Amino acid sequence: MKERVSILDGNTFLVSDRRGNIEPSFDFPTGLFSFDTRFLSTWILSLDGQPLHALSIDDSLSYKTRFFMVPGEPTHYLDAAVSVIRSRSIGGSFDEELTLLNHADQEKEFRLRLDIGSDFADLFEIKHKRQKKGSTTPTVEENGLRLTYRRQGFHREAMIGSTAPAEVDRGGMTFRIRVEPHGEWTTRLHVTTMIYGARGEDIRATLPLGGHRSVAAIEADQQALTANAPKLGCDCQPLAGAYRRSLTDLAALRYESITLGVRLVAAGLPWFMTLFGRDSMFTSLQILPFLPELIQPTLLMLAGLQGGRIDDFRDEEPGKILHELRYGETAGFEEQPHSPYYGAADTTALFVILLDEYERWTGDGKLVRQLEHETRAALAWLDTYGDLLGTGYVWYMSRNPETGLPNQCWKDSPDAISYSDGRLPEFPRATCELQGYAYDAKLRGARMARTHWQDPAYAERLEREAAALKERFNRDFWIPDREYYALALDPQGRHVDALSSNIGHLLWSGIVDEARAPAVAAHLLGPRLFSGWGVRTLADDQGRYNPIGYHVGTVWPFDNSIIAWGLWKYGFREEAGQICDAMLNASRYFDGRLPEAFAGYERGLTDYPVEYPTACSPQAWSAGTPLLLLRVMLGLEPQGEHLIIDPAVPPGMGRVELLDIPGRWGLVDALGRSRTPHDDNDRA
């Protein structure tokens, strides 16, 4: 049985234990959260002084769940005379219906107690186990409890009310109940969260959805999104299950931005329920052929918040695309720089890549023209602020050594970038995939300049720079005696020589020399990197390898989807299919929902992928992984007015077909594995 149960609607979410309870904790973010603040940190139900234990949990939908419960220790109850059902839903606010069932043949009296409290902790305070600066004031009201937190202008409240009479005190509510034989009693608890602005009103009230939604509205919204997605027909149950789960999770992760009032996809529950530059753009790339309507708001939001000045605290620079945007107390009081924070060296190139890929799928040249200034500024950043040492590469080193991120690539944990013997290099660092992204961004920028900005001279310049970068990169990053690219260069230009999954991103970017691609593919599918469940972040013979290390040995589904895409681009159809097959097999053990990461143990050691203890789930770019894998298996690639279909379906997958693909071609059907090897359609 799951240790934790989550429900969510955008970046409002609740995490409880398997009894439905929330106990005060700074070890893991259990509680009711919205916009980075925990509004409930205590929510504990008991009956006649005894704890309740779940017989069964129905959490098949992301925004509601039910717990079927009985009192007493789980090893001692037999033919319990009473049971309780907790039915809860979330939609900006939080509702829980409590139903008590008397199974005895005589009338009974019960005392049902709900302990309630809030510390109004910021997610970063929980993550870093920091103590709060302010305090909570509970106020007893008529049949309700108001919890208030103030710290200067920062004001948050939670109001809890009940439909049934209750004895309310500063620590919760008590219900004294008399229930007839075989009868039942019900109350509905409603929790309203308030995020006050300078004018004393909830700042979400002006958003299109008003900050609060009914279950019916959430259901209709999610069904509308999934109904617009292409229809998958296949013989592979893991693929079908993962596809359905991905669509529903992506629908659930959408939230309304306070900054611009647009719908965005949050990065992942519980830690990253906000806009992340890198995560948001990779997710957009993964889902573009399936849900293109989600992409434009992300591009517009990132463009609107593009760096425009030098700000050491926020790592901001002109032209730079943000890393992360937070709404909580620690960001508001500048105890951490995420308001927004720009500490990422890859987001700026990814912005250019995503804009071009979006136009290639949708034909939306208007957006490319609208964002010309921002795109040119992003491309300029690569060669100016991005090139810290003036060597023609993108480097990173935080301007903010106190609260900034040391590592500013996708593997951003402190020990993620290392030499093969485990030593850590000095800063600045130039990781290999950053150069691949820059190369791809220049080529895509050239295409947009030529076709939409009517600037052929700029296009030619970008193409020359891309060609020079590719030549220089293949000279400086290649390790001849090991036949792979270095993970990074250190400040002296020496190889940071660990063997890592980053080399798969180089295939995706196209910066790898054709003659070296087979060696790169062989490493990715070789025993040091490939666990059997997927490609590890770090090879198992490297100094810092740890199968349960966040970026030093785990398997990341998002990472594998980009690697599979890269293998497909270089013509390695069998190898790409092998990764697709491994990922989809792994998804079976997570009920179709691939987590942020899982352990890198060799597949022969276990019969299932081992969970990573603090992995986000659902997470946007993990939810996007099955969609990108499906694109790889079908071999879908936009090319002008045509959609190329060049399948890489793994053996044994059987029939795979996708109907009603949206894009500049209208609605098309893409057939994957055909009846005979020579029946594949080249174009649709």
N, C-alpha and C positions, 0 to 999 in steps of 0.2 A: 504494500500500500504506500502511496506517496507520503513523504514527510511533510510537504507543503502543498497547499492548494491555492491557485491564483484565479482571479477573475479580473477582466480589464475592459475598459472602453477608452481608447486613446491613451493619454498619459495619466488618466485616473485609474488606479488599480488597487486591489486589495490582496494581500498575501497572508494566509493563516496557516495554522498547523492542521493536521488531518481531522481534528475534532471541530474545526471551524473557529478555534480560539486564536486570539492575538495576545501574546504576553510581552511585556516590555523587554526589548532586546537591542543591544548595539552590536551584536555579532552578525545579524542578518536582517535585511529590511522587511520584517513582517509588519503589517499594519495597513491602514488606509492612506493612500498617497494621492496627491494631485499637484502638478506643477512643482515637483521636487520637495514638497513638504508632507510630513507624516501627520495626518489629522487624527488618527486613532492609533495609539500604541498599546492600549489595553481594551480587550473585548472578550471577556471570559464568562461562559455560561455554566451554571451549576444548578442542580435540582436537589432540594432538601439537604444542602451542604455537601453533596457528592458530585464529583466530576462526571461528565458525560463522555461516552466513547462511541465512535462511529461504527455502525455495522456495515454501512455502504456509503459511497460518495458518488453522486452523479455530477460529473463536471465535463460533460460532452460539449458544452457551449462555452465560449470564452467569457461571456458577460454574465453568466448566472450559474449557480450550482446548488445542489441539495445535499444535506447530511442527514442520514437516518441513524438515530442515536438512542442509547439506553444508558441509565446511570450505573455506577459501581465499577469495580475493576473488571477489565475485559475477560479475565480468566475465571471470574466468580459468578457472573450473572447466568441465570437459567430461568427460562420462561418469565422474563421481566414483566411486571404488572403495569409498567408505564414505559412509553417511548416518546421521543421528541424528534420533530423534523425541523431542521433549519433550512429555509429556502431563501437564497439571497441573490441580488442582482445589482449591477452597477451601471451608472450612466451619468457621469459627472457627479452625482450624489450616490448614496449607498442605501439600499433597502434590504431589510431582513425580516422575513415572516417566521415567527415561532409558533409551532403547533404542538400541543401536548395531547397525547392520546392515553386515556385511561382504559387499560385492558381488563380491569377487574370487574366483577359482577356486583360491586357495591360502590357507592359514592366515595370519593377520596379528596383529601385536601393536600395541596402541594405548595411548596415555597420555591419559586423559580427566581434565581438571582443572576443579574448581568452586571459584572464589574466593568466600568467604563473609565477610560482615561486617555490623555494625550500629552506627549512631550513636545509636539510640533517640531520634531527634529528635521533638519535638512538632510537630504540623502548623503551629502558629503560628510556631515557629522557622523552619520552611521557608518559610512564606508571607512572613515579614518578614526572612528571611535573618539570623537571630540565631545566635550561637554558643551551644553547650550549656554548662551549668554543671558537669555531672558527666562521668564517663568510663566507657567500656565495658571489661570484663575478659573476654577469651576463655579458656576452659578446655578442654583436650583430654581427652576421655573415651573409653571403649572404643567404637570405631567411631562416634564422634559428637563434636560440638562444642557447647559451652554458651557462650552470650554473655550476660553479666550487666551490668546497669546499676543503680547505686544513687546516690541523692542524699538523704541523711537517710532519712526514712521512705518515699521513693518508690523502689520496687523492681520492675524489669521484667526478664524473661529470655526468651531464645529458645533452644530446644534442637533441634539438627539431627542426625538419625540416618539411617543408610543400611542397607538390607537386604543389600547386597553388601560384602565386605571393602574397606576404604579406608585409605590412608595419611592420617591426620588431623594437621593442624598448626593453629597459631593463626589462620591466614588462609584455611583451607578444607580441601578433600578432594581426593586424587588417586587415581584408579583405574587400575591397570595391568592391561590386559585382553588376553587371547589368545582370538581368535574363529576358529572353523573356517571353511572355504570356504562362502560363501553362508549363514553362520550369523548368529546374533544374540546379544547380551548385554543384560541388563536389571538395573537396580537401582531401588529405590523410596526416595525421600528424603522424610522426614516432618519438618515444622517445627512444633513446639509453642510457642505463645506463652503466657506467664504474666504475669498482672497481679496482683501480690501485694497483699493487704490487710494490715491491722494484725495479724491473727492468723497471718500467714505462709502463707495459702492463696490460691489463685486466686479472686478475688471473683466470677468468673463461674460458679463451681462450684455456687452455690446457686440460679442461675437455672433456670427450667423446662427449658430446652434444654441446660443445662450448659456453654454456651460453645463446644461442639465438636459438629459434625454430619457424618454421612457424606454422600457424594454421593447415595445412594439416598434418604436422609431429606430432603435438599434438594429433589430431584426430586419426591418425593411431596408435600411441603409446597407447592411452587409449583404443581403440577398441581391440588391441591385448591383453591387460591385461584382460579385461572383457570377451573376447572370450575364454580365457584359464580357467576361473572360472567354477565351476560346474553349470549345468543348473537347475534352480528351477522350479518345476511345483506345483502349489497350487491353492486352491479355495479362499484363503484369499488375497484380494487386498492390504490391508496395509502391509502384509508380502512381497508380490511381489514388491510393490513400494519401501519399505525400502531396500530390497535386491539390487535392481537395483541402487538406489541412493548411497548406501554404496560402491558398486564397483566403480562407477564413481568418488565418492569423494576420495576414497583411491588412485585411479589412479592419480587424480589431485594433491594430496598432496605429491606425490613423487618429490624429488629434488636431485640434484647432490651435494655431499659433496665436499667442497674445500679441506678438510683434506686428504681424501683417494680417491676421485674421484669415489665413488660408489653411487648407487641410494638408497636413504633412504626415509622413510615416515616422513614428518614433523608432529608435534604434533597437531597444530590447529591454525586456522586463527581467529583473527589477532595477538595475543600475542605470540604464541608458534610455529612459523614457522621454526623450527629447530629440531635437535635431542634431545630428552628427554629420559634419561635412563628408567625411570619408564613407561612413556606413550608409548614409542616405544616397550618395552617388553610386556606390557599388550595388546597392539594392535596386536603384533605378535602372542600372545597366542590366541587371539580372531579369527584371520583370518587364522591360520595355516592350517586347513583342506581345505581351499578354495584357498589361494594364497601362497602356501609354498615357491615359488621362491623369495618372498620379505623378507624372514626371515634371510637367511644366511648373506647378507650384513650387517644387523643390528647387528648380533652376532659378526661378524668380526670387525666391527667398534668399538663396545663396548669393545671387547677384546683388540684391538689395543691401546685404550686410557685408559686401566685399570690403576688405581693408582699404583705408584711404589715408592713413597717416602712420607715423612711427610711434608705437606705444609699447615700451619694453615690458610693462606689467602683463599685457594681454598677448604678447608676441605678435602684435599687429604690424603689418607693412603694406604699403600701397600695392594694390592688385592681388593681395593674398586672400584666399578663400578660407572661411572659418573652419575650425575643428569642432567646436561644441558650444551650444547655447544653453544656459541654465537660468531658472527663474526663482531660485530659492534664496534663503536668508544669507548664506555665506557669499553668494555672488553679489547680492544687493549691497552688502557691507564691505565688499572687495576683500574678503578674507581668502578668496580664491578667484582667479581671473576669468571665469567663464561667463562673461556678460557682454558680448561673447568672447571666446578664447580662440586664438588663431594658431596654436602650437601644433601645426601639422605641415609637413613638407610635401605631401602628395596631393592634397586636396585641390590645389590650384591647377595642376595639370589635369586632374580628373574632371574638373569643371568643363574644360575645353573638350575633353573626350566625350563626356556625356552629352553636351550640347550638340556636337556633330552627330553622334549616334542617334540621338532623338530625332534630328532632322532627317537622317537617312531612313528611319522607319516610318515617320509620320508625314514627311514632306512639308513640315511647318517652317518654311523659310522666313516667315514673318518674325518668329522668335529669334532666329539667328541674326536677323538684321536689327531687331530691337536690342539685343545684348552684344552688339559689335564692340562698343566701348569697353564693357566689362571683360570681354574675351581678349581683346588686345592688351588690356591691362594685366590680365592673368598671364598671357604669353610673355609680356615684358618682365614680369616678376621672375620667371624661370631664369632669365639671363642676367638679372641684376641682384636683387636681394636673395634669390635662391642660390646663386653661385657665390657663396661666401668667400671662397679662396681664389676665385678668378681662373679656375681650371677648365671651365666649360661643363661642369657637373653641378647637379643640385645637391647641396649640403644642408645639414641642419645642426643648430646649437641654440638652445633657448636663450632669449634675452632676459628671462626671468628665472634665475637659478634657485630662488626660494620656493616658489609655488608653480613654476612652469614644468612642462613635461620634458624630461631629458631626451627620451627617444620620441621622434616625431614622424615615424613611419607607422605602418599598420601594426607592426609588432612593437607596441609602445611600452611594454613593461621594462623595468630597469635592466634586466639581464638578457634581454632578447637578442641583442646584437653582440656577437662574441667571435673571437678567433676559434679555430678548431680545438685548441687545447683548453678552452674555457676562459681565457683572459678577456677582459673588456677593453675595447679600444678607447682612446681619448676622443674628445670632441674638437671640431665638428666631424660628422660622419656623413658619408655619401653611400647610402645603401643602393644595391643594384637595381631594384625595381623602380626607384625614383627616376633613374635615367631612362628606363624603358617607357615610363609614363610620359616623361618630357619629350622623348622621341615621337611617340604616338600623338601627343598634343600638337606638336609642330606640324606634322603631316595633316592632321585634321584641321588645324587652323588654316593651313594653306588651301585646303579644299574649300573651306567656307569663304576665305578671302577671294578666291577665284570665282566661285559660283554665286555668292550672295553679296559680297562687299564691293565687287567690281574693282579689285586691287590686285592685278596680276603681279606687279612688282613685289608687293609684300608676300604674295604666295610663293614666288620664286625664291625669295630670301629665306623664308621658313623652310622650304624644301632643301636648300643648300645646307642650312644649319642642321637639319635632321640627318642628312647624309653624313655630314662631318661628325656629328655626335655618335652615330652608329659605328663609323670607322674607329673613332677614338675609343669608344666603349669596348669594342671587341678586342682592341689592343691592350687596354689597361686593366680590364676586369677578368679576362680569361686566365685560368691557371692551367698551363699546358700539361704538366705531368699528372694532373688529376682530372682533366677534361670536364671542368665545370666552371661557372662564373663565381667569383668571390661574392660573399654576402655583401661586402661593402669595401670601401677604401677608407683608411685612417688618414689623419691630417698630413702625414708624410707621403701619402699616395701608395702605401703598402696594402697588400691584400689582407682584409679581414676574412680569413679563408674557411670559415665554417660552411659545411654543406647544408643547405636549407631549402625549404619549399619556395623561397623567393624566386628561384630560377624559373619556376613555372610561370610566374607573372611576366618574365621576359619573353616567353613564347607568345603570350597574349598580346604584348605590346608590339611585337614584330621586330625587335631590335637584334635578335639572335641571327648570326650568319647561318645561311642554309646548311653549310657544311658541318656546323657544330650542333645543329638541332638534334640529330640522332643521339649524340652523346648525352645531351640534356634530358631527352625523353627517357633514355635508359636509366639515368640516375633517379628520375622521378618515380619510375616503376620498379626500381631495384629494391633489394631487401633492406637497405639502410634507411631509405625514406618511406617506402610503401609498407604500411602495417598489415595490409590485407583488407582493412576497413577504409583506408584512404591514405593520402600522403601526409606524413608527419611534418610539423613545422621545422623540426631539426632532426638530422640523421642520427641514428641510434649509437653511432660510434664517436660522436662529438663530445667534447669535454663537459658541456653544460646540459647534455641530454637528460631529460627527465620525462617519462611517459605521462606524468600528471603535472608537468610544468606548463604554465599558462601559454607561453610562446616558445618553449624549448623542448617540444616533443609530443604535444597533444596533436590531435587531428581536428582541423577546422573545416566544416562543410563549405563555408563561403570560399575559403582558400582553394579547396579542391575543385569548386565549380569554375573558378577562373583558370586554374591549371588545365582542366579538361577542355575549356574553350581554347586555350593556347595550343594544346596538343592538336585539336581539330584544325586550327588555322594553319598549322605546319604540315597537315596531311597525315597525322598519326591517328587514324580513325580507330584502330583496335585499342590503342592505349587510352584514348579518350573514353571509349566505351567501357574499358575496364574500371576507370574511376567512377563513371556513372553507375555501373553495376554495384560497386562497393558501397557507394553512398546510399543508394536505394535499399540495399540489403540492410545497412545500418539503420535506416529510418524505421524499419519494421520494429526495432526494439525500443523506439521512442514514440510509439503510437502514431507514426507518420510525421511527427514534429521533430525535425533535426535541431539539436541544441546548438548553442554558441560553439562549443568544442566538446570533444570527448577524448578519453585517454588514448595514448599512442601504443599501448601494448600490442605485441604481435598477435595476429588473429589466431594462431595456433594455440596460444595460452588460454584463450577463453572461447566460449561459444557465442559470445555477444559483445558488443562494444561497451566498454566500461565508462560509466558516467564521470564527468568532471564535476567536483563537488559544488562549485559556485557558478556554474554556467548559466547564462541568461537563457530563458525559454518562456515564451517565444522570443526570438531575436530576428530582426528584419532581414539581415543578409543571409541568415540560415533559412528563413522562410522563403527567400528568393532562390535558394540553391536548387530545389527540384525544378523550378521553372527554367533556369539557365541550363541545367542538365538536359532537360527535355529539348531545349533549343539545339544543344550540341548533338543529341541523339538523332534529331530530325535533320540536322545540318542546315538550319535556316540562316540565311545571310542576305540582307538587302543589298542590291546592286542596281543603282539607278531606278528605272521603272520596273525592275524585275525582282522577284524573290527567288534566290537560289536555294535549292534543296539538295543537300549532299549528305545522306544519313551516316551516322556512326552508331547504330543501334547494337548493343551488345548481343552476342549469341544467346539464344534461349529467352530473349525478351518477348519474342512473338510480335503480334500486331501492335503498332503504335501509330496513331493518327490524331491529328489536331485539326479541328474544324473551326471555321469562322475567325481566322486570324485578322485582327484589325491592322490598318496601316495605309500607306499611300496607294495601295493596289485595290482598295475596297476590302471586301471580305474574301479570303482565299482558304482553301483546304490544303494542308500539307500532309502528305502521306509519308510515313517513315519506312519501316521494313515492308517491302512489297512481297508479292507472292513468289517471285523468282528474283535472283540477284540482279537481273538485267532490266527489271521493270520500273526502277526508280525514275520518277519524273525529274527532269533537270530544272524545270521552271514551273511556277504556278502563276 
